[in-house]
Structures are given as structure tokens and as C-alpha cells.
Amino acid sequence: MLSIDPTQIATKDLHQYILAAVAPRPIAFASTISADGVPNLAPYSFFNAFSSNPPILIFSSNRRVANNTTKDTLKNVEDTGEVVINVVSHNISRQMALTSIEYGPEVNEFIKAGFTALPSERVRPFRVAESPVQMECVVDQILPLGEGGGAGNLIFCKIVMMHIAENILTETGRIDPHKIDLMGRMGRFYYARASGDAVEEIVQEVTRIGIGFDGLPPGIRHSKVLTGNDLAHLASLPSLPSHEEALALVGEDERAQKAIAGPDSSTELQRYAKEVLGQNDVLRGAALAVLSV
Ligand SMILES: Cc1cc2nc3c(=O)[nH]c(=O)nc-3n(C[C@H](O)[C@H](O)[C@H](O)COP(=O)(O)O)c2cc1C
């Protein structure tokens, strides 16, 4: 392991390690307006949602590591107390990156990056028409985290109006991850596109108490075939099937019967269990695993 004491490394290097490790991060595409009325648009990936009641988003406008200067967005929210946070989908990601250029405060990045400024309903900053979700916010508080280069300024944003494009909704009115097609920021110039094969469903009931890893028999727990993720499927069950129940669950399955009768039955059954667990068939996977020990 490379172990890093933050006090013993240059801020610019620590910054890169943090950005690459805490990733992918959602991107707040922050629209503000200056005291004298100039629209401003910039991406911020030190960003997340922290509460839904009250509905609070927080992003951080940092002091530049290179020269310890502050950014237009921070000045604008200090002066006006308002911001619209738009989300960044794949189809606008290159245009979004353009707005991160250090244009002066007199420059309107909507124009520079070819975005359409849509009037908001509750605040003065414009919405980005091309973004599928736009959240109009008032700034609750601004919390500076330090005075040196790289120091964050946490901007607490309370949503006062949320707009969602209908074409990203499922038939039941929820946001479809594939349709919203969000981009996440990683280290350096890397991004992650959160749709298609990159999206995985992990269903974990939280009220059904699972047996846990410590509840698995040693022959399963220390398997050379089953990985941590495979074992987690089994550990999520309230109990494992008994040997008899496992035999009944496997039934006449030819591959299982062959494995049971074969020379290396434990490994073969666990290989089969691994495949079945990969298809999210947890009960049959558990049965095969039980028969392997
Ligand atoms: C995807 C992306 C995410 C960014 N995230 C942040 C961030 O979280 N905090 C920050 O201070 N700068 C961040 N930046 C850099 C700012 O966008 C950049 O400094 C910009 O010029 C600030 O614009 P402004 O002065 O109009 O606010 C990010 C840039 C990109 C491309």
C-alpha cells in the first residue's frame, strides 16, 4: 500500500489522489448571475445531495491550488444567494467542459459554450435548457474550509423548484438511469458514463436480516472459487437451505447431479454455484454451495 500523510505531500499531488479515488463524482452544472447581471456557468464535481427534507445540495468552489484565487461562481453566490444546479448528461458533456475554461467575470459561458439560457421560476439565474434536470436553489450558507490554495468553500443550496424532462422518465414516472445518461467526473480528464452496461442493479433488502459472512460454513466462507461478491449473495439470506432442502432445490439438474457424483465435486459444485449466483438465482446458488461442503 502507498500510505500518504496529507501534511507530507504537495497539495497539487494530494488533490489528484483524492480526485482519482473519490470517483466518479456527480457534476453540478452551476448557473449563477453576478450582482450586475452577467450570467455565469461552470461545472463543479465536489458535489452531492445531502438531505431531502429540507432538500439540500452542496457543492464546493475551491480556491485554485496554483494561485489561491477564488472563482466567479463563489463571488456570485456570495453576492446574490441564488444558483441553478443543472445535471450533466452525456450529450452535453463536451459543451460542459468548455464552460470550465477560466473566462473572466464579464463573459457569459452560456454563449461561449452554445447553451440555451432558460428563465427560472423562483430565482434569477438561468436554467440550462439542454440539461434534463434543473434545480432552482437558494443558498442557505457558505462554509469556507480554509484560506490556502485548494481550500473548499461549501455552498449549501436549498432546492426551491425542480424541473425534470419528461423524456427521461419511465412509464411509472421515475427517472430512468439509461435515459438520463449522466456523466461522472473521475481523476484527471477521466469521466464515467452511467448508462448501458455500466449500470448494475444490486437489490439488498435492509429489513431482512442476513446471516452474514460469519454465518457461512467454513467450506463455503473459505472457498477458492467463490469471490467476496458471490459469498455476499449467500450472506444476505436469513438462513441457508439444509442439505435435504438443497437436494430438493437442485432437483434433477443434470449438471449438479454429475458434479455431485464426480471426482472433484466440491469445486465443480462451487463453480456451478458461482454461475448461478451471477444470474441472481440466489436460492439455487445457495443450494449448490451447501451441497459442496
Ligand atoms: C467536470 C468538472 C468538475 C469540476 N469541479 C470543480 C469543483 O468541484 N470545484 C472547483 O472549484 N472547481 C471545479 N472545476 C473547475 C471549475 O469548473 C473551473 O475552475 C471554472 O473555471 C470555474 O468557473 P467560474 O470561475 O465561472 O466559477 C471542475 C471542472 C470540471 C470540468
Ligand as a Chemical Component Dictionary entry (heavy atoms), coordinates in Angstrom:
data_LIG
# 
_chem_comp.id                   LIG 
_chem_comp.type                 NON-POLYMER 
_chem_comp.pdbx_formal_charge   0 
_chem_comp.three_letter_code    LIG 
# 
loop_
_chem_comp_atom.comp_id 
_chem_comp_atom.atom_id 
_chem_comp_atom.alt_atom_id 
_chem_comp_atom.type_symbol 
_chem_comp_atom.charge 
_chem_comp_atom.model_Cartn_x 
_chem_comp_atom.model_Cartn_y 
_chem_comp_atom.model_Cartn_z 
_chem_comp_atom.pdbx_ordinal 
LIG C1  C1  C 0 -16.171 18.291 -14.607 1  
LIG C2  C2  C 0 -15.515 19.388 -13.832 2  
LIG C3  C3  C 0 -15.685 19.448 -12.469 3  
LIG C4  C4  C 0 -15.117 20.495 -11.717 4  
LIG N1  N1  N 0 -15.302 20.512 -10.377 5  
LIG C5  C5  C 0 -14.823 21.539 -9.650  6  
LIG C6  C6  C 0 -15.078 21.593 -8.251  7  
LIG O1  O1  O 0 -15.750 20.736 -7.667  8  
LIG N2  N2  N 0 -14.589 22.653 -7.562  9  
LIG C7  C7  C 0 -13.890 23.640 -8.172  10 
LIG O2  O2  O 0 -13.509 24.594 -7.507  11 
LIG N3  N3  N 0 -13.628 23.596 -9.494  12 
LIG C8  C8  C 0 -14.088 22.580 -10.247 13 
LIG N4  N4  N 0 -13.860 22.535 -11.591 14 
LIG C9  C9  C 0 -13.137 23.652 -12.229 15 
LIG C10 C10 C 0 -14.068 24.824 -12.486 16 
LIG O3  O3  O 0 -15.153 24.446 -13.313 17 
LIG C11 C11 C 0 -13.273 25.948 -13.164 18 
LIG O4  O4  O 0 -12.318 26.442 -12.246 19 
LIG C12 C12 C 0 -14.119 27.068 -13.695 20 
LIG O5  O5  O 0 -13.321 27.948 -14.469 21 
LIG C13 C13 C 0 -14.798 27.873 -12.606 22 
LIG O6  O6  O 0 -15.619 28.801 -13.231 23 
LIG P1  P1  P 0 -16.175 30.104 -12.545 24 
LIG O7  O7  O 0 -14.981 30.974 -12.206 25 
LIG O8  O8  O 0 -17.052 30.714 -13.599 26 
LIG O9  O9  O 0 -16.932 29.694 -11.321 27 
LIG C14 C14 C 0 -14.367 21.498 -12.366 28 
LIG C15 C15 C 0 -14.161 21.401 -13.749 29 
LIG C16 C16 C 0 -14.726 20.361 -14.483 30 
LIG C17 C17 C 0 -14.521 20.287 -15.956 31 
# 
loop_
_chem_comp_bond.comp_id 
_chem_comp_bond.atom_id_1 
_chem_comp_bond.atom_id_2 
_chem_comp_bond.value_order 
_chem_comp_bond.pdbx_ordinal 
LIG C1  C2  SING 1  
LIG C2  C3  SING 2  
LIG C2  C16 DOUB 3  
LIG C3  C4  DOUB 4  
LIG C4  N1  SING 5  
LIG C4  C14 SING 6  
LIG N1  C5  DOUB 7  
LIG C5  C6  SING 8  
LIG C5  C8  SING 9  
LIG C6  O1  DOUB 10 
LIG C6  N2  SING 11 
LIG N2  C7  SING 12 
LIG C7  O2  DOUB 13 
LIG C7  N3  SING 14 
LIG N3  C8  DOUB 15 
LIG C8  N4  SING 16 
LIG N4  C9  SING 17 
LIG N4  C14 SING 18 
LIG C9  C10 SING 19 
LIG C10 O3  SING 20 
LIG C10 C11 SING 21 
LIG C11 O4  SING 22 
LIG C11 C12 SING 23 
LIG C12 O5  SING 24 
LIG C12 C13 SING 25 
LIG C13 O6  SING 26 
LIG O6  P1  SING 27 
LIG P1  O7  DOUB 28 
LIG P1  O8  SING 29 
LIG P1  O9  SING 30 
LIG C14 C15 DOUB 31 
LIG C15 C16 SING 32 
LIG C16 C17 SING 33 
# 
